[in-house]
Amino acid sequence: MDKIIEVVRKGAPIYLKPYAEPKVWGAGGIGEYWYGAEPGKKSSTVVIDEWRVRMVELVNSIPEEVLGKNVVKSFGKTLPLVKILTPKARLSVQFHDAKNELWVVTGIDDAIVSGFPRIIIGFNKEKIGKYGDKVKDRYKCALEIYGHALNALISELEKGGHGSILNETRDVIIAAESVKAGNAAVQGLLEALLEAGRTLDGFYNYVEVRVGDVIPVPRGTLHALGPGIEVVEPQIPGPTQSLEDGSTYPVRYYFPGYPASGSGKKLDLDRINEMNTTVWETKKPAVIVTDNGVKIERLPGGFEDKGMEVDRIAMEGGRELKYNGIKSYHTLAVITGSAAATVKGQDYDIPRAVPGGEMMLITSCAENFKIRAKKNTLILDTFTPIS
């Protein structure tokens, strides 16, 4: 710690090695890579030369030097969390009652994607037009039917001695498909679940995406990433409300007020009225700078009052961008292209936003720095806006 503090106080940038969060739906078993200063083991790791320390410990030790004096005064020892998500299967559908989210698409895995890469974002226009605000009630009924159908199939498979197949596949539908031949009970329950799933799917608004797309997720909006769509997700951490968890095993649904033996996930159906039923529309980023081959855009999300701004920087090859008298840290990741940051007269490569890779954090001690694009480049810059 003493060595790292010494280097940080001299203004040198640090590299963050992520905490890897295991997920059943994640590519290679890892669904999320966390770049932040979360408590305990979920903190990322500071890498400077041969030294290592948890980021949460560094922030707690010298918060003003890392984050900025005015950042700490306004928001405390809080570093926004930047995640990279890598789903091999569609994520569970959820919503957030108290926070906005933001996805920036950084990769499409063609080996995983079937057809067009798509995300779920809000209710579809036809359902809203048909039911209006009552779409939430219709959706709640469909969720209850799906949840009961899933639980019934899980119970039948476990009762029939197929627990090992469930544990091996970690997917109820795949397990049922493998044993349904000659098993009328399993086949009937599987068909009921698939039909319930089709009904549920009819409520969702699907949006096709490509690398570089910016997807704001307003609070209260149901959402889920599709398989093979890699995103960077800057955020102020907060709780999520689960609506359904697909056919993942051993997760078992239970409904509000009805916990059951072996259940692992409560569906927040009692909070369905908090959901947003307006038709989702993307928002254009606000252009902050456009000059001499450099364009800076503030990405939508409305996080500024909570201590986070996310900028997308587009630079032509060979262009430079200077930051003088900074009052906040800057977490930098290249989306496309290649770039370096010059701090205290020394050049440092800015890492690509790739699963398991590092991200660069320039501390407030740097005071000044500049970015140079080696070729046409897109960079994501997450920081706390301080006047």
C-alpha positions as CSV (number, residue, x, y, z in Angstrom):
1,M,0.0,0.0,0.0
2,D,2.8,2.5,0.9
3,K,4.5,2.0,-2.5
4,I,1.2,2.4,-4.4
5,I,0.3,5.5,-2.4
6,E,3.7,7.0,-3.2
7,V,3.2,6.5,-6.9
8,V,-0.4,7.8,-6.9
9,R,0.6,11.0,-5.1
10,K,3.1,11.6,-7.9
11,G,0.2,11.6,-10.4
12,A,0.8,8.4,-12.2
13,P,-2.3,6.6,-13.5
14,I,-3.3,3.2,-12.2
15,Y,-4.7,0.2,-13.9
16,L,-7.7,-1.7,-12.6
17,K,-7.9,-5.4,-12.8
18,P,-11.5,-6.4,-12.5
19,Y,-13.3,-8.6,-10.0
20,A,-14.9,-11.5,-12.0
21,E,-18.5,-12.2,-11.0
22,P,-19.6,-15.8,-11.8
23,K,-23.0,-16.1,-13.6
24,V,-24.8,-19.2,-15.0
25,W,-25.6,-17.1,-18.1
26,G,-22.0,-15.8,-18.5
27,A,-19.6,-16.7,-21.3
28,G,-17.0,-19.0,-19.8
29,G,-19.0,-19.0,-16.5
30,I,-18.2,-15.3,-15.9
31,G,-21.0,-12.9,-16.6
32,E,-19.7,-9.6,-15.2
33,Y,-16.3,-7.9,-14.8
34,W,-16.4,-5.1,-12.1
35,Y,-14.1,-2.1,-12.2
36,G,-14.7,-0.2,-9.0
37,A,-14.2,0.1,-5.3
38,E,-16.9,-2.1,-4.0
39,P,-16.6,-3.4,-0.4
40,G,-14.9,-6.8,0.2
41,K,-13.9,-9.3,-2.4
42,K,-15.9,-7.5,-5.1
43,S,-13.5,-4.6,-5.3
44,S,-11.3,-4.4,-8.3
45,T,-7.5,-4.6,-7.9
46,V,-5.0,-1.7,-8.4
47,V,-2.1,-2.7,-10.5
48,I,1.1,-0.6,-10.5
49,D,4.3,-2.3,-11.6
50,E,4.6,-5.4,-9.4
51,W,2.4,-4.1,-6.6
52,R,-1.2,-5.0,-6.0
53,V,-3.9,-3.7,-3.6
54,R,-7.7,-3.7,-3.5
55,M,-9.1,-0.5,-4.9
56,V,-11.5,-0.1,-2.0
57,E,-8.6,0.0,0.4
58,L,-6.7,2.6,-1.7
59,V,-9.8,4.8,-1.9
60,N,-10.4,4.5,1.9
61,S,-6.7,5.3,2.5
62,I,-6.3,8.4,0.3
63,P,-9.8,9.3,-1.0
64,E,-9.0,12.9,-2.0
65,E,-5.9,12.1,-3.9
66,V,-7.6,9.4,-5.9
67,L,-11.1,10.8,-6.3
68,G,-10.6,14.5,-5.9
69,K,-11.1,16.8,-2.9
70,N,-14.4,18.3,-4.1
71,V,-15.7,14.8,-5.2
72,V,-15.2,13.5,-1.7
73,K,-16.8,16.6,-0.2
74,S,-19.9,16.3,-2.4
75,F,-20.3,12.5,-2.7
76,G,-18.1,10.8,-0.1
77,K,-15.7,8.0,-0.8
78,T,-17.8,6.8,-3.8
79,L,-16.3,5.6,-7.1
80,P,-18.9,4.7,-9.7
81,L,-18.8,1.1,-10.8
82,V,-18.1,0.3,-14.4
83,K,-19.0,-3.2,-15.5
84,I,-18.4,-5.3,-18.6
85,L,-21.2,-7.8,-19.2
86,T,-20.7,-11.0,-21.3
87,P,-23.9,-13.0,-21.6
88,K,-23.9,-16.4,-23.5
89,A,-27.7,-16.5,-22.8
90,R,-30.4,-13.9,-22.4
91,L,-30.3,-12.2,-19.0
92,S,-33.2,-12.2,-16.6
93,V,-35.8,-9.5,-17.1
94,Q,-35.6,-6.9,-14.3
95,F,-36.1,-3.2,-13.6
96,H,-34.8,-0.6,-11.2
97,D,-37.2,1.6,-9.3
98,A,-34.6,4.2,-8.2
99,K,-31.9,4.5,-10.8
100,N,-31.2,4.9,-14.5
101,E,-28.8,2.6,-16.3
102,L,-26.7,2.9,-19.4
103,W,-25.4,0.2,-21.8
104,V,-22.7,0.9,-24.4
105,V,-22.4,-2.1,-26.9
106,T,-18.7,-3.0,-27.3
107,G,-18.9,-6.4,-28.9
108,I,-21.1,-9.0,-30.7
109,D,-20.2,-12.6,-30.4
110,D,-21.4,-14.1,-33.7
111,A,-20.8,-17.6,-32.5
112,I,-23.4,-17.1,-29.8
113,V,-25.9,-14.7,-31.5
114,S,-28.7,-16.5,-33.4
115,G,-30.1,-14.1,-36.0
116,F,-29.9,-10.5,-35.1
117,P,-28.4,-9.3,-31.8
118,R,-31.3,-7.9,-29.8
119,I,-32.0,-6.6,-26.4
120,I,-35.3,-6.3,-24.4
121,I,-36.1,-2.7,-23.5
122,G,-39.6,-1.8,-22.2
123,F,-43.0,-3.1,-23.3
124,N,-43.7,-3.3,-27.0
125,K,-45.7,-0.6,-28.7
126,E,-48.6,-2.9,-29.7
127,K,-49.2,-4.1,-26.1
128,I,-49.2,-0.5,-24.7
129,G,-51.5,0.6,-27.5
130,K,-53.9,-2.3,-26.7
131,Y,-53.9,-2.2,-22.9
132,G,-52.5,1.2,-21.9
133,D,-51.3,1.4,-18.3
134,K,-53.2,-1.9,-17.7
135,V,-50.4,-3.6,-19.6
136,K,-48.7,-4.1,-16.2
137,D,-51.6,-6.1,-14.8
138,R,-51.6,-8.3,-18.0
139,Y,-47.9,-8.8,-17.7
140,K,-48.1,-9.7,-14.0
141,C,-50.7,-12.4,-14.8
142,A,-48.4,-13.8,-17.5
143,L,-45.4,-13.8,-15.1
144,E,-47.4,-15.7,-12.5
145,I,-48.4,-18.3,-15.0
146,Y,-44.8,-18.7,-16.2
147,G,-43.4,-18.9,-12.7
148,H,-45.9,-21.6,-11.6
149,A,-45.2,-23.6,-14.8
150,L,-41.5,-23.4,-14.2
151,N,-41.8,-24.5,-10.6
152,A,-44.1,-27.4,-11.6
153,L,-41.6,-28.7,-14.2
154,I,-38.7,-28.4,-11.7
155,S,-40.6,-30.4,-9.1
156,E,-41.5,-33.1,-11.6
157,L,-37.9,-33.4,-12.8
158,E,-36.6,-33.6,-9.2
159,K,-39.3,-36.1,-8.2
160,G,-38.4,-38.2,-11.2
161,G,-34.7,-38.5,-10.1
162,H,-33.4,-36.1,-12.7
163,G,-31.6,-33.7,-10.3
164,S,-28.2,-34.7,-11.7
165,I,-29.3,-33.6,-15.2
166,L,-30.6,-30.3,-13.8
167,N,-27.3,-29.7,-12.0
168,E,-25.3,-30.6,-15.1
169,T,-27.2,-28.4,-17.6
170,R,-28.2,-25.6,-15.2
171,D,-31.2,-25.1,-17.4
172,V,-34.7,-26.5,-16.7
173,I,-35.8,-26.5,-20.4
174,I,-32.7,-28.3,-21.7
175,A,-32.9,-30.8,-18.9
176,A,-36.6,-31.5,-19.7
177,E,-35.9,-31.8,-23.4
178,S,-33.4,-34.5,-22.7
179,V,-35.8,-36.7,-20.6
180,K,-39.2,-36.0,-22.1
181,A,-39.3,-39.0,-24.5
182,G,-41.7,-41.5,-23.0
183,N,-42.4,-39.3,-20.0
184,A,-45.8,-37.8,-20.5
185,A,-45.8,-35.8,-17.3
186,V,-42.5,-34.0,-18.2
187,Q,-43.6,-33.5,-21.8
188,G,-46.9,-31.9,-20.8
189,L,-45.3,-29.6,-18.2
190,L,-42.6,-28.6,-20.7
191,E,-45.2,-27.7,-23.3
192,A,-47.1,-25.6,-20.7
193,L,-43.9,-23.8,-19.8
194,L,-42.9,-23.1,-23.4
195,E,-46.4,-21.7,-24.1
196,A,-46.2,-19.5,-21.0
197,G,-42.8,-18.3,-22.2
198,R,-44.2,-17.4,-25.7
199,T,-47.0,-15.4,-24.0
200,L,-44.6,-13.6,-21.8
201,D,-42.3,-12.9,-24.7
202,G,-45.1,-11.1,-26.5
203,F,-45.0,-8.3,-24.0
204,Y,-41.4,-7.3,-24.8
205,N,-40.0,-4.6,-27.0
206,Y,-37.0,-6.0,-28.9
207,V,-34.3,-3.6,-30.3
208,E,-31.6,-4.7,-32.6
209,V,-28.1,-3.4,-31.6
210,R,-24.6,-3.1,-33.1
211,V,-21.2,-2.2,-31.7
212,G,-21.0,1.4,-30.5
213,D,-24.7,1.8,-29.8
214,V,-25.7,3.6,-26.6
215,I,-28.8,2.3,-24.8
216,P,-30.1,4.4,-22.0
217,V,-32.4,2.4,-19.6
218,P,-34.7,4.9,-17.7
219,R,-35.7,3.8,-14.2
220,G,-38.7,1.6,-14.0
221,T,-38.1,0.2,-17.5
222,L,-37.9,-3.6,-17.9
223,H,-34.8,-4.7,-19.7
224,A,-32.6,-7.7,-20.5
225,L,-29.5,-8.2,-22.6
226,G,-29.7,-10.8,-25.4
227,P,-27.1,-13.6,-25.8
228,G,-23.7,-12.7,-27.2
229,I,-24.1,-8.9,-26.7
230,E,-21.2,-7.5,-24.8
231,V,-21.7,-4.1,-23.1
232,V,-19.9,-1.7,-20.9
233,E,-22.2,-0.6,-18.1
234,P,-21.2,2.4,-16.0
235,Q,-23.5,2.8,-12.9
236,I,-24.1,4.1,-9.4
237,P,-24.7,0.7,-7.7
238,G,-28.2,0.1,-6.4
239,P,-30.8,-2.6,-5.9
240,T,-32.7,-4.3,-8.7
241,Q,-36.2,-5.7,-8.9
242,S,-36.4,-9.2,-10.3
243,L,-39.3,-10.0,-12.6
244,E,-38.3,-13.4,-13.9
245,D,-35.2,-15.4,-14.1
246,G,-35.6,-17.5,-17.3
247,S,-35.1,-21.3,-16.9
248,T,-31.9,-21.1,-14.9
249,Y,-31.4,-23.9,-12.4
250,P,-31.2,-24.2,-9.3
251,V,-33.0,-20.9,-9.0
252,R,-36.6,-21.5,-8.0
253,Y,-39.2,-18.8,-8.0
254,Y,-41.3,-17.8,-5.1
255,F,-44.0,-15.1,-5.1
256,P,-44.5,-12.3,-2.6
257,G,-45.8,-13.7,0.7
258,Y,-45.4,-17.3,-0.4
259,P,-41.8,-18.5,0.3
260,A,-41.4,-22.2,-0.4
261,S,-38.9,-24.8,0.6
262,G,-35.9,-24.6,-1.7
263,S,-36.9,-21.3,-3.3
264,G,-34.0,-19.0,-4.2
265,K,-35.4,-15.9,-5.8
266,K,-38.4,-13.7,-5.0
267,L,-40.2,-12.2,-7.9
268,D,-41.1,-8.6,-7.2
269,L,-44.6,-8.9,-8.6
270,D,-45.9,-6.7,-5.7
271,R,-43.9,-3.8,-7.2
272,I,-45.2,-4.1,-10.7
273,N,-47.0,-0.8,-10.5
274,E,-43.6,1.0,-10.3
275,M,-42.8,0.0,-13.8
276,N,-42.6,2.5,-16.7
277,T,-45.2,1.8,-19.4
278,T,-44.2,4.6,-21.9
279,V,-42.8,3.4,-25.3
280,W,-39.0,3.4,-25.0
281,E,-37.2,5.7,-27.3
282,T,-33.4,6.3,-27.4
283,K,-32.0,9.6,-26.5
284,K,-29.3,11.4,-28.4
285,P,-26.1,12.2,-26.5
286,A,-25.5,15.9,-25.8
287,V,-22.5,17.3,-27.8
288,I,-20.0,19.0,-25.4
289,V,-17.1,19.6,-27.8
290,T,-16.6,19.3,-31.5
291,D,-13.4,20.7,-32.8
292,N,-10.5,19.8,-35.0
293,G,-11.2,16.0,-35.3
294,V,-12.3,15.6,-31.7
295,K,-15.9,15.2,-30.5
296,I,-17.1,14.7,-26.9
297,E,-20.6,13.7,-26.1
298,R,-22.3,13.4,-22.7
299,L,-24.2,10.1,-22.8
300,P,-27.8,10.1,-21.6
301,G,-28.8,8.7,-18.2
302,G,-29.1,11.7,-15.9
303,F,-26.5,10.4,-13.4
304,E,-24.8,13.8,-12.8
305,D,-26.7,14.6,-9.5
306,K,-25.6,11.3,-8.1
307,G,-21.9,11.9,-8.9
308,M,-21.4,10.3,-12.3
309,E,-21.0,11.5,-15.9
310,V,-20.2,9.3,-18.9
311,D,-18.6,10.8,-22.0
312,R,-18.0,9.3,-25.3
313,I,-14.9,10.7,-27.0
314,A,-14.4,10.3,-30.8
315,M,-11.0,11.2,-32.1
316,E,-9.4,11.1,-35.5
317,G,-6.0,9.4,-35.7
318,G,-3.2,11.7,-34.6
319,R,-5.5,14.2,-32.7
320,E,-4.9,15.2,-29.1
321,L,-7.3,16.2,-26.3
322,K,-6.0,18.1,-23.3
323,Y,-7.5,18.1,-19.7
324,N,-6.1,20.9,-17.5
325,G,-6.7,21.3,-13.8
326,I,-8.9,18.2,-13.3
327,K,-10.9,18.0,-10.1
328,S,-12.0,14.4,-10.5
329,Y,-10.6,11.0,-11.4
330,H,-11.2,9.7,-15.0
331,T,-11.8,6.0,-15.7
332,L,-10.9,5.4,-19.4
333,A,-11.5,2.5,-21.7
334,V,-11.1,2.3,-25.5
335,I,-14.2,1.0,-27.4
336,T,-12.6,1.0,-30.8
337,G,-9.3,2.1,-32.1
338,S,-6.1,2.8,-30.1
339,A,-5.0,5.7,-27.9
340,A,-2.6,6.7,-25.2
341,A,-2.7,9.1,-22.2
342,T,0.2,11.3,-21.4
343,V,0.5,12.0,-17.7
344,K,3.4,13.9,-16.1
345,G,5.3,13.6,-19.3
346,Q,5.0,9.8,-19.7
347,D,2.8,7.9,-22.1
348,Y,0.5,5.1,-21.0
349,D,-1.6,3.0,-23.3
350,I,-5.4,3.1,-22.6
351,P,-6.7,-0.5,-22.5
352,R,-9.5,-1.8,-24.7
353,A,-12.7,-2.6,-23.0
354,V,-12.5,-6.4,-23.2
355,P,-13.8,-9.0,-20.8
356,G,-11.2,-9.6,-18.1
357,G,-8.9,-6.8,-19.4
358,E,-7.8,-3.8,-17.4
359,M,-9.1,-0.2,-17.4
360,M,-7.1,2.9,-16.7
361,L,-7.9,5.3,-13.9
362,I,-6.3,8.7,-13.9
363,T,-6.4,10.1,-10.4
364,S,-7.1,13.7,-9.4
365,C,-3.4,13.9,-8.4
366,A,-2.5,13.9,-12.1
367,E,-3.8,17.5,-12.3
368,N,-3.3,17.6,-16.1
369,F,-3.3,15.0,-18.8
370,K,-3.8,14.5,-22.5
371,I,-5.1,11.8,-24.8
372,R,-3.6,11.1,-28.2
373,A,-5.4,8.9,-30.7
374,K,-3.1,6.6,-32.6
375,K,-5.9,6.0,-35.2
376,N,-9.6,6.7,-35.3
377,T,-10.8,5.9,-31.8
378,L,-13.8,5.9,-29.5
379,I,-13.1,6.2,-25.8
380,L,-15.5,5.9,-22.8
381,D,-14.7,8.3,-20.0
382,T,-16.5,7.9,-16.6
383,F,-15.9,10.5,-13.9
384,T,-17.7,12.7,-11.3
385,P,-18.6,16.2,-12.7
386,I,-17.4,18.9,-10.4
387,S,-17.7,22.6,-11.2
